[in-house]
């Protein structure tokens, strides 16, 4: 009874916090510009924490950490390090200031608008809008699944109840306050994530099963050697590292965080803050998952059945670590905060993109900004409901996330990044990169839906190779952008304003 009181008390406090932030921010979120980019005056801490909390959710803590730890042992920590170095530090250095400058000068509010401004193509804008809205849904669904496995194992709370709780929290903060509210909430949520990860590491390392840092490292090193990882295993590991690190470069909800940064000085400070945040949160999360083989020798030991058994590794590890009721409450806040912040970012990005770049652009051209903001709020609710239903499918977290990241980043990373710096990237080259990346990343999704038994020698079922195809898609898209632009040498009127230097 006391345990349940702590659980529901924690949930109540969190929901009240979210509701308060949303209400206080609602007066500043009247039109679509306020709703999507705020006042474009976000400082380093706001931007960096918002980036980090959008990056990591229960998907990482539960799905990816457990899955990679089980497959690769101590090597499972590499994605966390890669996320900090490539997904945060290098991404901010290459993309942040240039994106901030371009989107501010041209009043760009979404990735489809960026492509339209750069290449003058409404068809490209429509294609981008459709891909973003459709394929962000499974990623959003994976956020639900990441939290529900913890609640069902540690807290004895029905999974659907957990899904509804984070859905309501995300809808409240998004509908009431939009982008500004999520920024403010993310500072608190990010702080909770930092503290929570550190406490989790201490609790797991002090458990009787691990036996402290020194003994635990010796034991997991031995377990890793016993795995006998093959060359194909290492390919799979590095595919995960690269997809979860470079994949963020092409995700609209991550790129969107650069739009509202105040100035170049804040970009430089934000680069350092976001890198440290990602190193602690991602490094710590994957480190906990890398110890999975110390707790279980076979997946059959994990309660439950179905394809998503690895999603229950970390929750059961925590349950076996004899964690106190107070720390369970902190874990709950950590995972809810991480999940809601990611869900809010994804929801705003997908819904505002569909509203601005399709509904208003194609169906209701005379709709003013205030009405556009309200339509976006309605689309947010629809998006969350769609995500909820897909989350109830029997698809592992890692698969859903890799399908989403692979297709979206495979389609947009290369043309987006190259277009920021290279004037010779023409529309034909950009289309080749987008379509080439899209179709290269598609096979795992097709096989999951229609051909689950199809496999590749030495690698296994194609439906389980989302990270492999995601990395291949990003590389092929990059090559096609350069090669097709060079071969066609099509004469186009480049939007010179896109490359003008800002005085701000």
C-alpha positions, -999 to +999 in steps of 0.1 A: +000+000+000+028+024+009+046+015-024+014+023-044+010+056-025+046+066-035+039+056-071+007+075-076+019+104-055+049+107-078+027+106-109+003+132-094+032+156-086+046+152-121+012+157-139+006+189-117+040+202-127+033+196-164-001+212-162+013+242-144+040+248-170+015+244-198-010+269-183+017+295-175+030+292-211-004+291-228-007+329-229+025+331-249+014+305-274-013+322-295-002+317-331+016+290-351+050+307-348+047+309-310+036+272-310+065+259-331+096+280-325+087+302-295+104+336-296+136+323-312+154+335-281+162+302-263+195+302-243+221+275-241+207+256-212+172+255-225+182+244-260+208+219-248+185+202-223+156+203-248+179+185-273+190+159-248+155+152-234+141+148-270+171+125-278+166+101-250+135+085-236+125+052-221+133+039-256+169+042-249+169+033-212+148+002-217+147-009-253+181-001-267+201-004-235+187-038-227+188-051-263+224-040-270+236-051-236+221-086-241+236-090-276+271-074-271+278-074-233+301-047-221+305-035-257+269-024-254+281+009-239+295+020-272+262+035-285+260+057-255+295+071-261+288+075-298+256+094-290+276+119-270+304+123-295+286+120-328+250+126-320+256+157-298+291+172-301+297+168-338+260+174-347+260+208-329+293+218-344+282+210-380+245+218-380+234+240-351+245+275-359+241+272-397+205+259-392+197+286-366+209+313-390+191+301-421+158+293-404+158+327-386+165+348-417+140+329-439+114+325-411+115+287-416+095+267-390+098+231-403+121+208-423+097+207-453+098+245-455+136+244-454+136+221-485+110+243-503+131+274-497+163+258-508+151+239-539+118+257-548+099+225-549+064+221-534+064+184-543+095+179-522+078+197-494+047+175-496+068+143-497+088+154-467+056+162-448+041+128-455+072+109-445+077+128-413+041+124-401+037+088-410+071+075-398+073+095-366+042+075-354+061+042-348+089+062-330+063+078-308+048+044-302+081+030-291+083+057-264+051+043-249+064+008-249+096+018-232+078+031-201+051+004-199+076-025-195+090-008-164+056-001-149+044-036-154+075-052-138+085-028-110+052-012-101+025-037-110+006-011-129-014-021-160+006-012-192-024+006-208-028+028-177+009+038-180+004+046-217-026+068-210-007+087-182+022+097-204-002+104-233-022+128-212+009+145-198+023+150-233-010+163-247-014+187-218+020+204-222+019+204-260-017+217-264-015+243-236+020+257-241+035+244-273+073+248-279+079+273-252+063+251-226+083+221-236+116+241-234+108+251-198+097+217-188+127+201-203+151+219-180+135+203-150+129+170-168+166+170-179+178+176-143+157+146-132+172+125-159+207+134-149+201+127-112+181+096-119+207+080-141+235+085-115+214+070-088+204+041-110+241+033-117+249+034-080+220+011-071+227-015-098+265-016-091+259-020-054+234-049-059+245-084-047+244-097-083+269-072-096+290-070-064+305-035-069+322-018-098+355-039-098+338-073-095+311-063-118+335-052-146+355-084-143+323-105-144+308-088-174+341-088-193+342-126-189+305-129-199+313-108-230+342-130-240+319-161-236+295-146-262+320-152-289+310-122-310+314-127-347+323-102-374+286-099-383+279-092-346+303-063-346+287-050-378+254-050-361+269-032-330+284-005-351+253-002-372+234+006-339+261+031-329+260+049-362+222+049-365+215+062-330+243+088-334+242+101-369+205+093-373+196+123-352+212+146-378+182+140-401+154+138-375+131+168-378+123+169-340+161+171-333+169+196-360+140+217-348+159+224-315+183+246-334+156+269-348+149+287-316+185+293-303+191+330-295+226+335-311+259+320-320+273+325-285+245+304-271+251+277-298+288+274-285+277+270-249+249+247-259+273+224-277+293+218-245+262+214-223+244+190-247+275+169-250+280+165-213+243+158-208+243+131-235+275+115-222+260+111-187+225+101-197+233+079-227+265+065-214+249+057-180+218+042-196+237+019-220+262+010-192+233-003-171+220-023-200+255-038-207+253-057-174+223-077-185+242-110-188+251-108-151+214-110-143+202-135-169+218-164-188+188-170-211+158-149-223+135-177-212+142-167-176+124-134-182+087-134-175+064-129-205+065-140-240+066-127-276+091-108-297+098-080-272+114-100-244+145-079-244+123-049-236+119-065-201+156-070-194+163-037-177+130-036-157+137-070-143+173-061-136+161-032-115+136-054-097+164-079-089+187-051-076+165-046-044+159-009-051+142+010-023+107+024-027+120+059-028+144+051-056+115+033-075+097+066-073+127+084-087+130+058-115+094+064-124+099+102-126+130+097-146+113+075-172+081+095-174+101+128-177+123+113-204+093+098-223+070+128-221+098+152-233+105+130-263+069+124-270+061+162-268+090+170-292+079+143-317+042+153-315+048+190-320+071+183-350+049+158-367+016+177-361+028+212-369+045+199-401+013+183-413-008+214-404+015+241-419+029+222-448-001+202-460-034+213-445-028+250-447-006+248-479-030+226-498-065+226-483-070+258-464-047+284-478-065+314-462-063+300-426-047+326-403-020+318-378-042+316-348-065+290-365-034+272-377-022+268-341-056+254-331-057+229-359-021+219-349-034+212-314-061+189-328-035+171-349-014+166-318-043+147-302-048+126-333-011+118-335-009+107-298-040+085-302-024+068-334+008+062-315-011+047-286-028+021-308+005+011-326+022+008-292-001-021-284+014-042-312+039-070-305+069-052-320+101-047-300+111-012-291+144-014-310+126-024-342+100+004-341+126+030-334+151+018-361+123+016-387+114+053-380+149+066-377+161+047-407+135+059-431+134+095-419+172+100-415+179+080-446+156+103-466+166+137-452+200+137-435+221+140-466+201+166-485+195+187-454+232+187-443+246+192-477+222+220-486+233+240-457+268+244-472+269+234-509+253+255-535+258+229-563+234+205-547+206+207-572+170+196-570+176+165-590+204+154-567+183+162-536+154+141-549+178+112-557+192+114-522+157+115-506+142+087-526+173+065-526+176+067-488+138+061-484+137+030-504+170+016-490+156+019-455+122+004-463+130-034-466+129-041-428+095-025-425+081-045-455+095-077-442+081-070-407+046-065-422+045-090-450+076-112-452+088-120-417+107-151-427+130-135-453+166-134-441+202-127-452+230-153-447+251-146-416+229-117-406+195-132-399+159-120-406+157-087-425+130-075-402+155-074-374+181-055-394+167-020-390+200-004-379+219-020-408+195-007-434+193+027-417+231+032-419+231+019-455+203+044-464+222+074-450+254+064-469+235+058-502+216+091-499+248+110-493+265+094-524+234+100-546+232+137-536+267+144-547+269+120-576+236+130-593+241+167-588+276+164-604+263+142-633+232+163-641+248+197-637+214+211-640+212+248-642+190+261-614+183+295-598+199+290-564+181+309-536+211+332-527+193+344-496+196+309-482+234+313-481+236+349-471+254+357-438+233+370-410+243+400-391+226+385-360 
